[in-house]
Amino acid sequence: MTRTRTLRAHRRPPGRRIRFAVWADQYQREHMAERMMARSSIAIFSCSLRKHLVPAFGARWLNEIDVASVQRLVGKLTDAGLARETIAGVVGLLRRMQAQARLAGYSAQTIAARTVRLPGRNRMRPDARCFTAEESERIIAAAPQPWGTYFAILAYAGLRGGEGLGLEWPHVDFEKRVLRIRQQAMLGQLAELKSATCRADLPLSEPLTALLAAYRAEWSPNPRGLLFATATGRPHWASTVRKRHLSPLLKRLGLPHGGLHAFRHGCASAMANGGVPLPIVQKLMRHSKIDITSRYLHTTPEGERQAAEFMANLLSRDNRGKNGT
């Protein structure tokens, strides 16, 4: 018994013990501020803590979190459909927190990045939803303002939910018919865009320009000039818009469940199915790689039938030519 206790004590990392939830609170209050992180980074890390790490490890001692427990969390997040980059960010945050805890004198295990297996790079959420053009039009027509205009921006221009909520009127150039993507709304705050490729000037179509002009005439001003703001003038939370406005509307219309990103999937698919070359779709979607764009494309039974008929007509014509008829 004595030898077993000695071995267990030897394997335990040195230092004081602390519950993960307690350390997470301390890490947010002290170390994030000390590192002078950008507000967008702090928002992302805080979201990872609140949604993933604290629910998984909050009640556990920090030194009890090992490779096996982290791998179980990776499996759970993968099954939930999270992107590989998101899961990698969650694991990276946990590793940084453990390293900082050891520097602070707490007991925490070292988890090397190479010991955690992440999902494959091409993994895509199995239930990724794509609004068809008909569905988007029904949603836009049925949504009260300002959400009809907001959903139209996502559907017509393919913006991400946070990018649409971060728009200010100076970003809408009616004269040049350009929509300037310069920031996003994240967790109720304005933040930097997720990457350099997200920053762009997108062409405004005539229908969307007309919708925005009509909305501008009835828009309620706010200090920042946000197109969509709360009663206090702050940006909306994308998750709140989805839960309180989009989901109930889909239910009322009898449409399958879908999130804000389904408008973006629908925009990319509509362009590709309409014959727009994939490199142009990639540019308008502001994807860093074309293989990312290809994973946004969804086919429809009608489109598949049209493709089959096209090939049948093409082959029949070639055969007629060879037979001299």
C-alpha positions as CSV (number, residue, x, y, z in Angstrom):
1,M,0.0,0.0,0.0
2,T,2.8,2.4,0.9
3,R,4.6,1.7,-2.4
4,T,1.4,2.3,-4.4
5,R,0.8,5.6,-2.6
6,T,4.4,6.6,-3.3
7,L,4.1,5.9,-7.0
8,R,0.8,7.8,-7.3
9,A,2.4,10.8,-5.5
10,H,5.4,10.6,-7.8
11,R,3.1,10.8,-10.9
12,R,1.1,13.7,-9.6
13,P,2.5,17.1,-10.9
14,P,3.9,19.2,-8.2
15,G,2.1,22.3,-6.8
16,R,-1.1,23.3,-5.2
17,R,-4.4,21.8,-6.4
18,I,-7.1,24.0,-7.9
19,R,-10.4,23.3,-9.5
20,F,-10.5,24.0,-13.3
21,A,-13.6,26.3,-13.0
22,V,-11.8,28.4,-10.3
23,W,-8.6,28.5,-12.4
24,A,-10.6,29.4,-15.5
25,D,-12.1,32.4,-13.7
26,Q,-8.7,33.5,-12.5
27,Y,-7.1,33.0,-15.9
28,Q,-9.8,35.3,-17.5
29,R,-9.5,38.0,-14.9
30,E,-5.7,38.1,-14.7
31,H,-3.7,36.5,-17.4
32,M,-5.8,37.5,-20.5
33,A,-5.6,41.1,-19.5
34,E,-1.9,40.9,-18.7
35,R,-1.1,39.5,-22.2
36,M,-3.0,42.5,-23.7
37,M,-5.0,40.3,-26.1
38,A,-7.1,41.8,-28.8
39,R,-10.8,42.1,-27.8
40,S,-11.7,39.6,-30.5
41,S,-9.2,37.0,-29.1
42,I,-10.5,37.5,-25.6
43,A,-14.1,37.0,-26.8
44,I,-13.1,33.8,-28.7
45,F,-11.3,32.4,-25.6
46,S,-14.1,33.3,-23.3
47,C,-16.6,31.6,-25.5
48,S,-14.4,28.4,-25.6
49,L,-14.2,28.4,-21.9
50,R,-17.9,28.9,-21.4
51,K,-19.2,26.6,-24.0
52,H,-16.6,23.7,-24.0
53,L,-13.9,23.6,-21.4
54,V,-15.8,24.6,-18.2
55,P,-18.8,22.2,-18.9
56,A,-16.3,19.4,-19.6
57,F,-13.7,20.0,-16.7
58,G,-15.2,22.6,-14.4
59,A,-15.6,20.4,-11.3
60,R,-12.3,18.5,-11.8
61,W,-9.0,19.2,-10.3
62,L,-6.7,20.8,-12.9
63,N,-4.0,18.1,-12.3
64,E,-6.5,15.4,-13.2
65,I,-7.0,16.6,-16.8
66,D,-4.8,14.3,-18.9
67,V,-4.4,13.3,-22.5
68,A,-7.2,10.7,-22.3
69,S,-9.7,13.2,-21.0
70,V,-8.7,15.8,-23.6
71,Q,-9.1,13.2,-26.3
72,R,-12.6,12.4,-25.1
73,L,-13.4,16.1,-25.3
74,V,-12.1,16.2,-28.9
75,G,-14.3,13.2,-29.8
76,K,-17.3,14.9,-28.3
77,L,-16.7,18.2,-30.1
78,T,-16.1,16.3,-33.3
79,D,-19.4,14.4,-33.0
80,A,-21.1,17.8,-32.3
81,G,-19.9,18.9,-35.8
82,L,-17.3,21.5,-34.7
83,A,-14.7,22.4,-37.3
84,R,-11.2,21.1,-36.9
85,E,-9.8,24.6,-36.5
86,T,-12.3,25.3,-33.7
87,I,-11.4,22.1,-31.8
88,A,-7.7,22.9,-32.2
89,G,-8.3,26.3,-30.7
90,V,-10.1,24.8,-27.7
91,V,-7.2,22.3,-27.1
92,G,-4.6,25.0,-27.6
93,L,-6.3,27.3,-25.0
94,L,-6.4,24.4,-22.5
95,R,-2.7,23.7,-23.0
96,R,-1.9,27.4,-22.5
97,M,-4.0,27.5,-19.3
98,Q,-2.1,24.5,-18.0
99,A,1.2,26.0,-18.7
100,Q,0.3,29.2,-17.0
101,A,-1.1,27.3,-14.0
102,R,2.3,25.6,-13.5
103,L,4.0,28.9,-13.6
104,A,1.6,30.2,-11.0
105,G,2.5,27.2,-8.7
106,Y,-0.5,25.0,-9.4
107,S,-0.5,21.3,-10.1
108,A,-1.2,20.7,-13.8
109,Q,-0.2,18.1,-16.3
110,T,1.7,18.8,-19.5
111,I,-0.2,17.8,-22.6
112,A,2.0,17.9,-25.7
113,A,0.2,18.9,-28.9
114,R,1.4,15.8,-30.8
115,T,-0.4,13.5,-28.2
116,V,-3.9,14.8,-29.1
117,R,-5.5,13.5,-32.3
118,L,-7.6,16.1,-34.1
119,P,-10.3,15.3,-36.7
120,G,-9.3,15.3,-40.4
121,R,-8.9,18.6,-42.2
122,N,-11.7,17.9,-44.7
123,R,-14.3,16.9,-42.1
124,M,-17.5,18.9,-42.6
125,R,-20.5,19.1,-40.3
126,P,-22.7,16.2,-41.5
127,D,-25.9,18.3,-41.1
128,A,-24.7,21.5,-42.7
129,R,-27.8,23.2,-43.8
130,C,-28.2,25.1,-47.1
131,F,-31.2,27.3,-47.8
132,T,-32.4,27.1,-51.3
133,A,-33.1,30.3,-53.2
134,E,-36.8,29.6,-52.8
135,E,-36.4,29.1,-49.0
136,S,-34.3,32.2,-48.6
137,E,-36.9,34.3,-50.5
138,R,-39.7,32.9,-48.3
139,I,-37.7,33.7,-45.1
140,I,-36.9,37.2,-46.2
141,A,-40.4,38.0,-47.2
142,A,-41.9,36.7,-44.0
143,A,-39.4,38.2,-41.6
144,P,-40.3,41.5,-39.8
145,Q,-37.8,44.3,-40.0
146,P,-34.9,44.7,-39.4
147,W,-34.4,40.9,-39.8
148,G,-35.8,40.8,-43.3
149,T,-33.0,43.1,-44.4
150,Y,-30.4,41.2,-42.3
151,F,-31.3,37.8,-43.8
152,A,-31.3,39.4,-47.3
153,I,-27.7,40.6,-46.8
154,L,-26.6,37.1,-45.7
155,A,-28.5,35.4,-48.6
156,Y,-27.6,37.9,-51.4
157,A,-24.0,38.7,-50.4
158,G,-23.0,35.5,-48.6
159,L,-21.9,37.2,-45.4
160,R,-21.2,35.4,-42.1
161,G,-23.7,36.1,-39.4
162,G,-21.3,38.2,-37.3
163,E,-20.2,40.2,-40.4
164,G,-23.7,41.2,-41.2
165,L,-24.3,42.3,-37.6
166,G,-21.1,44.3,-37.7
167,L,-22.1,46.5,-40.7
168,E,-22.2,50.2,-40.3
169,W,-23.7,52.6,-42.9
170,P,-20.3,53.9,-44.0
171,H,-19.7,50.3,-45.1
172,V,-22.6,50.6,-47.6
173,D,-21.5,52.6,-50.7
174,F,-24.8,53.2,-52.6
175,E,-23.0,55.3,-55.3
176,K,-20.4,52.6,-56.2
177,R,-22.8,49.8,-55.2
178,V,-20.2,48.2,-52.9
179,L,-20.5,46.5,-49.5
180,R,-17.3,46.9,-47.5
181,I,-16.6,44.1,-45.0
182,R,-14.4,45.6,-42.3
183,Q,-15.4,44.1,-38.9
184,Q,-17.7,41.6,-37.3
185,A,-19.9,41.4,-34.2
186,M,-18.9,38.8,-31.7
187,L,-20.6,38.1,-28.4
188,G,-22.3,41.5,-28.4
189,Q,-19.1,43.5,-29.3
190,L,-17.5,44.8,-32.4
191,A,-14.3,42.8,-33.2
192,E,-11.7,42.3,-35.9
193,L,-12.5,39.9,-38.8
194,K,-11.3,36.3,-38.4
195,S,-8.7,36.6,-41.1
196,A,-7.2,38.9,-43.7
197,T,-9.1,37.2,-46.5
198,C,-12.4,38.2,-44.8
199,R,-11.8,41.9,-45.5
200,A,-13.1,42.8,-48.9
201,D,-15.3,45.1,-51.0
202,L,-18.2,43.0,-52.3
203,P,-20.4,44.1,-55.3
204,L,-24.0,45.0,-54.3
205,S,-26.6,43.5,-56.6
206,E,-29.5,45.8,-57.7
207,P,-32.1,43.9,-55.6
208,L,-30.0,44.1,-52.4
209,T,-29.2,47.8,-53.1
210,A,-32.9,48.5,-53.3
211,L,-33.6,46.6,-50.1
212,L,-30.9,48.5,-48.3
213,A,-32.1,51.9,-49.5
214,A,-35.7,51.1,-48.4
215,Y,-34.4,50.0,-45.0
216,R,-32.2,53.1,-44.6
217,A,-35.3,55.3,-45.0
218,E,-37.0,53.6,-41.9
219,W,-33.8,52.8,-39.9
220,S,-33.7,53.9,-36.3
221,P,-30.4,55.8,-35.7
222,N,-27.8,54.6,-33.1
223,P,-24.5,56.2,-32.1
224,R,-22.3,53.8,-34.1
225,G,-24.4,53.8,-37.2
226,L,-24.9,50.1,-37.0
227,L,-27.4,48.7,-39.4
228,F,-28.6,46.3,-36.7
229,A,-28.3,47.4,-33.1
230,T,-30.0,46.6,-29.8
231,A,-32.0,49.2,-27.9
232,T,-28.8,50.3,-26.1
233,G,-26.9,50.7,-29.4
234,R,-24.8,47.6,-29.1
235,P,-24.3,44.9,-31.7
236,H,-26.7,41.9,-31.5
237,W,-25.4,38.4,-30.6
238,A,-25.7,36.1,-33.6
239,S,-26.8,33.2,-31.4
240,T,-29.7,35.4,-30.0
241,V,-30.8,36.4,-33.5
242,R,-30.9,32.7,-34.5
243,K,-32.8,31.5,-31.4
244,R,-35.3,34.4,-31.1
245,H,-35.9,35.3,-34.7
246,L,-34.7,32.8,-37.3
247,S,-35.6,29.5,-35.6
248,P,-39.2,30.5,-34.8
249,L,-39.7,31.8,-38.3
250,L,-38.5,28.6,-39.9
251,K,-40.9,26.7,-37.6
252,R,-43.8,28.9,-38.6
253,L,-43.0,28.5,-42.3
254,G,-42.7,24.8,-42.0
255,L,-39.0,24.8,-43.1
256,P,-36.3,22.5,-41.7
257,H,-34.1,23.8,-39.0
258,G,-31.1,25.9,-40.2
259,G,-28.7,28.5,-38.8
260,L,-27.5,31.8,-40.1
261,H,-24.7,30.1,-42.0
262,A,-27.3,28.2,-44.1
263,F,-27.7,31.5,-46.0
264,R,-24.0,31.6,-46.8
265,H,-24.1,27.9,-48.0
266,G,-27.1,28.8,-50.1
267,C,-25.4,31.8,-51.7
268,A,-22.3,29.8,-52.7
269,S,-24.4,26.9,-54.0
270,A,-26.7,29.2,-56.0
271,M,-23.8,30.9,-57.7
272,A,-22.1,27.6,-58.6
273,N,-25.3,25.9,-59.8
274,G,-26.0,29.0,-61.9
275,G,-22.7,28.6,-63.7
276,V,-20.4,31.0,-61.9
277,P,-16.8,29.7,-62.1
278,L,-15.6,28.2,-58.8
279,P,-12.6,30.7,-58.5
280,I,-15.1,33.6,-58.6
281,V,-17.3,31.9,-56.0
282,Q,-14.2,31.5,-53.8
283,K,-13.4,35.2,-54.1
284,L,-16.9,36.3,-53.3
285,M,-17.1,33.9,-50.4
286,R,-13.6,35.2,-49.3
287,H,-12.3,31.7,-48.7
288,S,-8.5,31.2,-48.4
289,K,-8.6,28.0,-50.3
290,I,-10.8,26.7,-53.1
291,D,-11.3,23.3,-51.4
292,I,-13.1,25.2,-48.6
293,T,-15.5,26.7,-51.2
294,S,-16.1,23.3,-52.7
295,R,-17.4,22.0,-49.3
296,Y,-20.0,24.8,-49.3
297,L,-21.6,23.7,-52.6
298,H,-24.8,21.7,-52.3
299,T,-26.7,20.1,-55.2
300,T,-30.4,19.9,-55.6
301,P,-32.5,17.1,-57.2
302,E,-33.6,19.6,-59.9
303,G,-30.0,20.5,-60.6
304,E,-28.9,16.9,-60.7
305,R,-31.7,16.0,-63.2
306,Q,-30.7,19.0,-65.4
307,A,-27.1,17.8,-65.4
308,A,-28.2,14.2,-66.3
309,E,-30.4,15.6,-69.2
310,F,-27.5,17.8,-70.4
311,M,-25.1,14.8,-70.6
312,A,-27.8,12.6,-72.2
313,N,-28.4,15.3,-74.9
314,L,-24.7,15.8,-75.4
315,L,-24.0,12.1,-75.8
316,S,-27.0,11.6,-78.1
317,R,-25.9,14.4,-80.3
318,D,-22.4,12.9,-80.6
319,N,-23.8,9.5,-81.4
320,R,-26.1,10.9,-84.1
321,G,-23.1,12.6,-85.7
322,K,-21.1,9.3,-85.7
323,N,-24.0,7.4,-87.3
324,G,-24.4,10.0,-90.0
325,T,-28.0,10.7,-89.0
